[in-house]
Every structure is written in structure tokens, then in C-alpha cells.
């Protein structure tokens, strides 16, 4: 009898696990479809580490992995190839090639189109929001344990929680979205101001 019950439990666990993965894939497809329809966007964002506030500002994004972050003391810009980090107080600009390994570079494209193919993807519900859960496959070499992506009724990402390999949790929250504003290309290119200290790390 115990053996039969154990077998039934194992089958139920497998069925629900497969169902959660199927729902995760279907919902991810819907979110990807939404973002493919967006040419550009802007939003307010907040970043915290282990629930302690650290940064807030505004994010601008355009297709081609173009990004602009406007913070209180700095501006971070990428045209998809080159990465500029301008510290206003120090009047210092660091220039580098855009790299997914750079911890200061954040891209929703990675979480929507790259990481899912290297992870198991399931769907949860939290506070009436759908939440995509990404757990990297062992062979993926991704540098986080788990990522959770909260999505609103318009299929827009409102929060991302990333648990890194050391257990630290990074939270990013997004609000006040504006879509398809025809943001100019000039927003994603940076010209160092006169007198700025320029450090070019490109090889």
C-alpha cells in the first residue's frame, strides 16, 4: 500500500511539475510577444539589495539593446555596443564595450530571450500577479541561483528579483511605463562634456 501511495505521489509531482513548466513557457511566449511589439519605452525604477534601497531613477530602452539610466549622481548609457558611465560629481566618464558579464549592465532582453533557454521556467502567482521563475540549468554557467519576474496585466515587467550565487538578492522595480515614444537615437549616445576625465577601457 505504501509503495502504491508513493508511486501516486511521484506521478502527481511529475504531472504538476510538467504543467507548471508548460504554463511558464506559454506565459513567457506572451510576454516576449508584448516586448517584440515595443520599439522603445521609459519607466521609473528602483533598485535594492537585500531589501535595502540603493538606487532609483529613470530608465529608457530602445530596440537593439539600447539603454539609458538616469540616476541622481550618474548617467549610464549604451548604444548596444559601447557602454558609458558618467559620474556627474567627479566629472569622470568610463567607456567600455557592452558586456553581459558587466554587473553594472542590466538588460531585460537577457531575462526574456537568453536566460530562459538556459533555465527551467515555471509560473507562479503572487499578490494577483503572474511570476515567471527561472532556475538555471547546471550546465548553463549563469551567475545566479534564481530569478523571479513579476508581470502585470499588460504583460509588462514590474519587478525582477535575482538571487546570486552567494545568496544576495537584487530587486528591481519598474513603474510609470510609457511605450513607443519614438525616442531619438541621440539619447543612447554619450559625448563627454568638456573637461571631463575620460577613462577608455575598450580593447
N, C-alpha and C positions, 0 to 999 in steps of 0.2 A: 504493500500500500504506500509506504513512504517513497519507494522507488518511483511509483506511478505519479505521485504528487510532485516529486522533484522534477520529473520529466515534463509535466504540465507547466510548472513554474518556469522552467527553462524555455519552453516553447513560447509562453506568453511574453517573457522578457525579450526574446528574439523578435517576435511579431511587433511589439510596441517600439522596439529599437529601430526596426526597419521602417515602420510607419512614421516615426519622428524624423528619420533621415529623409524620407520621401517628401514630407511636408516642408522640411528645411530647404530641400532643393527647389521645390515648387515656389516657395515664398522668395527664395534668393533670386530665382528667374524673374519674378515680378518686380523686385527692387532693381535688378540690373536693367530691365526694360525701361523703368522710370528714368534711371540716370542716363541711359543712352539717348533719351529724348531731351535731355537738358544740355544746352550749349554752354551756359555759364550760370553761376549762382553766387550769391553772397549770403552771409549769415553771421550772427553774433556767436561767439564761442567762449567757453570756459574750460580751463584745464586744471585738474587737481591730481595730486599724488597721495595715495593712501588717505583720501578724503580731506586733505589739506589743500586749500586753494593756493594756486601758484601763479596762474596767468589768465588773463581774459582780454578779449579784443574782437577784431572782426576778420573774417576770412572771405577771400574772393577766389573763385575757382573757374577755370575755363577749360574746355576740351583740349587734349594734348598734354594733360597733367600740368597745366599752368596754375600757379598758386601764388597768392599774396596774403600774408598775415600782417595785420597792423596791430601792434601792441603798444603799451604805454611808452616804453623806452627803446623799442626797436621795431624794425620793419624787415620781414623775411619775404623774399621774392624768388620765384623760379619760373623760367620760361619753358620748363620741361627738360632742359639740357643743362643750363647754368643756374647756380644757386647763389644768391646774395643775402648776406646777413648784416644789416646796418644797425649799429648801436648809436643812437642819437646823442646820448650824453658824452660818449667818448669820441664821437665823430670818426668811428672806425668801421670799415667795410671788409668783411671776409668773403672772398669769392671762391667757389669750388664747383666741381662737376656735380650735378644732381646724382645722388646715390640712395638706393633704398636702404643701404646699411647705415646711413647717417641718422642717428637717433633724433636729430632736430628736424628732420624732414618727415612730414606726415601727408599721406595721400589716401583718400577714400577709395581710389581705384584699386589699390593693393588689397583692401579688405573685401571689395566686391568682385574683382576679376582674377586676382593672383592667388591670394591665400586660400580661398575656398577649394581650389583644385588640389591643394596640398594638405587639406584638413578634412575631418569628418564634420558635416554641417547638420545641425538639428535645429528644431524650432521650439521655443518655449513661450510662455505668456507671463508678463509681469505688469501689474497695475494697468491692465487692459491694453497693453502694448505687445505687439509681436517682437520676439527677441531671437535673433539668429545667434547660435552658439558655434564657434569654430574651435576645434581641438586639433592641433597639428598632428599629422601622421609622424611616426617615429623617424622615417627616412627623409622627412621634409627639410630638416635643418632650420626651421623657422625659429626665431629667437623669442618666442613667448609660449606660455603653457596653455592659455585660453584667451579667446576674445569673444565678447558679447556685444551685439549690435542691436540697439533698440530702434524700432522703425514706427513712424506714426501712420495715421490712416491714409496719408497722401504718398506713402512709400518713400518718405524722406528719412534719412538717418538723424535721430535726435540725440543719441548718446552712443559712445563706444567705450567699453571697459576692457582694458588689456592687462592681463596678469603676466608679468615677465618671468624669466626662469628663476629669479631669486625670490619671487613671491610678491614683489612690489606691484601695486595696482595703479595704473594710469587711467584716469577718467577724462573723457572729452564730451562736452555737451554743446549742442547746436540749437539755435532758436532764431526767430525772425527771418526766415528764409525769403529771399527774392530770387526769382528764376528768370532766365533768358532776358537779360537787360542789355544785351549787345555790349558787353564790357570791352573797352578798347585794348588792343594789343599792348599799348604803352604801359598799362597797369602791371604788366608782367615782365617788364624790362627795367633795370635799375641803372641809373647813371650816378656814380659817386659825386657828391657835392664838392665844390672847390675847397681845397684844404683838408679833405678827409684823408685819414690814414688807410691806405688800401693794402690788404694782405691777400695776394692771389695764390691759392693753393692748387690750382689746376696744373696737371702734368701734361 
